[in-house]
Amino acid sequence: MICCRAVNVLLQRAFPAAALAVLLAAVTGISLAPAAEDSMDPAVSAKIDAIFSSAIEPNTPGAAVLVRRGGRDAFVRGYGVRDLQSMAKIDAHTNFRLASCTKQFTAMAIMLLAHDGKLRYDQPLTDVFPDFPAYGKTITIRNLLNHISGLADYESLMEQQERAGGARWSERNQIQDAEVLDLLKHENQTQFATGTKWAYSNSGYVLLGLVVAKMSGQTFSDFLHERIFAPLSMSGTLAFKKNKNAIANRAYGHSREGNEWKQTDQSSTSATLGDGGVYSSLADLAKWDEALVHHTLLSENEMRAAFTPAKLAGGTEPKWPRDSDRPEGAPVAYGFGWFLDPYQGHKRMWHYGDTRGFHTYIERFLDDRITIIVLCNRTDLNPETLASNIADLYLPVY
């Protein structure tokens, strides 16, 4: 009788690794396929676990954490609970509101429509919405994607409406995408000349969601499902529409008030889609990360536009504005749905999400082949800082 080790040696000489794994599984019942644990460094995992365990008590709202390294899961763990009623534990299949991390999916939807020949990046907004005011003629789809349109912030317009005795929105009466479009149609100019400044714009991404619906002939939710989520087997991911679809394994947002937790899951702006309406989980976002690595949805050449930082008129570099949480005047690099500036010399693409009850963060270190995702259903944690602490454990110091 030949021992398993001898079989392995003989077969390794005759077969490539992939074929060998299949053959051994069939003949001996032993698989040589590498287990996920092989890419886990116990010492690093313990340090990550210590970071989150010290910040999150077991029966409080918490976080889900994923580290992918070299195309494989290196760390996957949930901390705390999805909600304080069921006390269900957070795990890799818990679906969080992504907030502004939604923008990468909105951008991909626009890129897929460009691939289909249904729109052009340099197409003016008035081509899509002919009844949009004349100032829309200066705004292109690319300007919206890059946050250089100059559109008014729709939340500020909501406040103006309410102060003037107009429409009032609330958690029960949430503003809808069409209402955002209507508010912008009542403006007669941009905040600054399009293309002359960079200013993060939720208004722009709400409009992009509406562009997807208009140019595809489908709802934004249906288009994302048909062209992104279903092809990638992201079965739990969706653009949430209240009373129209349901979120499995749903995490609810929370805020701390004194020594107690309060569920703060929805706000007056929680119904808009293109700027922040997608829910997803670590398990599904790992599939999304894999698709980005292998250019599953669009070719490497087609994706290049998304990873090209915006330039202002005259080719100047955008700067963070005064009202941001970054140093005023610092350079900002933004493509299509992704920030693109490096971290400690390491090339990366990243985005944050910040909405009522949720904080999220996704960053991908391209040359290092490391992806870090932190999803929180509580507002007292800073996932960007937590992700940076994780990155410091993996990235070489330059």
ZIGIQUI-V856270 format. One record per pair of residues at least 24 apart in sequence whose C-alpha atoms are under 8 Angstrom apart, sorted by the first residue. I is the first residue (numbers start at 1). J is the second residue. Records with the same first field share a line. If there is no record, write none. Layout:
I: J ; J
This chain:
4: 28
36: 72 ; 73 ; 74
37: 74
39: 69 ; 72 ; 73 ; 74
40: 73 ; 74 ; 75
41: 74
44: 393
45: 75
48: 390
51: 386
52: 79
53: 79
56: 80
59: 84 ; 87
60: 84 ; 261
61: 253 ; 254 ; 376 ; 377 ; 378
62: 90 ; 376 ; 377 ; 378
63: 90 ; 374 ; 375 ; 376 ; 377 ; 378
64: 90 ; 91 ; 92 ; 94 ; 282 ; 373 ; 374 ; 375 ; 376
65: 282 ; 372 ; 373 ; 374 ; 375
66: 282 ; 371 ; 372 ; 373 ; 374
67: 370 ; 371 ; 372 ; 373
68: 286 ; 369 ; 370 ; 371 ; 372
69: 369 ; 370 ; 371
70: 368 ; 369 ; 370
71: 290 ; 369 ; 370
73: 286
76: 282
81: 251
82: 249 ; 250 ; 251 ; 252 ; 377
83: 251 ; 252 ; 253 ; 263
90: 251
92: 281 ; 282 ; 283
93: 236 ; 249 ; 281 ; 282 ; 283 ; 284
94: 248 ; 249 ; 250 ; 251 ; 280 ; 281 ; 282
95: 236 ; 237 ; 247 ; 248 ; 249 ; 250 ; 251 ; 279 ; 280 ; 281 ; 282
96: 250 ; 251 ; 252 ; 279 ; 280 ; 281 ; 358 ; 375 ; 376 ; 377
97: 251 ; 276 ; 277 ; 278 ; 279 ; 280 ; 358
98: 276 ; 277 ; 278 ; 279 ; 280 ; 353 ; 358 ; 359 ; 360 ; 375
99: 275 ; 276 ; 277 ; 278 ; 353 ; 354 ; 355 ; 358 ; 359 ; 360
100: 275 ; 276 ; 351 ; 352 ; 353 ; 354
101: 276 ; 351 ; 352 ; 353 ; 360 ; 361 ; 362
102: 274 ; 275 ; 276 ; 277 ; 278
103: 205 ; 274 ; 275 ; 276 ; 337 ; 338
104: 336 ; 337 ; 338
105: 224 ; 337
106: 205 ; 208 ; 209 ; 274 ; 275 ; 337
107: 145 ; 208 ; 306 ; 336 ; 337
109: 212 ; 223 ; 224 ; 227 ; 228
110: 208 ; 211 ; 212
111: 302
112: 297 ; 298
113: 212 ; 215 ; 216
115: 302
118: 215 ; 216
119: 215
128: 211 ; 214 ; 215
132: 185
133: 185 ; 186 ; 187 ; 188
134: 188
135: 188 ; 189 ; 190
138: 194
139: 194
141: 208
143: 194 ; 195
144: 201 ; 204 ; 205 ; 208
145: 204 ; 205 ; 208 ; 335 ; 336 ; 337
146: 309 ; 310 ; 334 ; 335 ; 336 ; 337
147: 198 ; 199 ; 200 ; 201 ; 204 ; 334
148: 194 ; 195 ; 196 ; 197 ; 198 ; 199 ; 200 ; 312
149: 190 ; 193 ; 194 ; 195 ; 198 ; 204
150: 190 ; 191 ; 192 ; 193 ; 194 ; 195 ; 197 ; 198 ; 199
151: 184 ; 189 ; 190 ; 191 ; 201 ; 203 ; 204
152: 184 ; 190 ; 191 ; 203
153: 201 ; 202 ; 203
154: 180 ; 183 ; 184 ; 202 ; 203
155: 269
157: 183
158: 183
169: 268
170: 267 ; 268 ; 269
171: 266 ; 267 ; 268 ; 269 ; 270
172: 268
173: 268
174: 267 ; 268 ; 269 ; 270 ; 271
175: 268 ; 269 ; 270 ; 271 ; 272
176: 269 ; 271 ; 272
177: 206 ; 207 ; 210 ; 271 ; 272 ; 273
178: 210
180: 206
181: 207
195: 312 ; 313
196: 312 ; 313
197: 312 ; 318 ; 319
198: 312 ; 318 ; 319 ; 320 ; 321
199: 320 ; 321
202: 275
203: 275
204: 275
205: 274 ; 275
206: 272 ; 273 ; 274 ; 275
207: 274
208: 274
209: 273 ; 274 ; 275
210: 274
220: 273 ; 274
228: 297
232: 287 ; 288 ; 291
233: 284 ; 287
234: 284 ; 285 ; 287 ; 288
235: 284
236: 280 ; 281 ; 284
237: 278 ; 279 ; 280 ; 281 ; 284
238: 278 ; 279 ; 280
239: 273 ; 277 ; 278 ; 279
240: 271 ; 273 ; 277 ; 278 ; 279
241: 271
242: 271
247: 279
251: 377
252: 357 ; 377
253: 356 ; 357 ; 358 ; 377 ; 378 ; 379
254: 356 ; 357 ; 358 ; 377 ; 378 ; 379
255: 357 ; 378 ; 379 ; 380
256: 378 ; 379 ; 380
263: 357
264: 356 ; 357
265: 356 ; 357 ; 358
266: 356 ; 357
267: 356
276: 353
282: 373
289: 371
305: 335 ; 336
306: 335 ; 336 ; 337 ; 338
307: 334 ; 335 ; 336 ; 338 ; 340
308: 334 ; 335 ; 336
309: 333 ; 334 ; 335 ; 340
310: 334 ; 335
344: 397 ; 398
345: 398
352: 384
359: 383
360: 384
361: 387
363: 387
368: 395
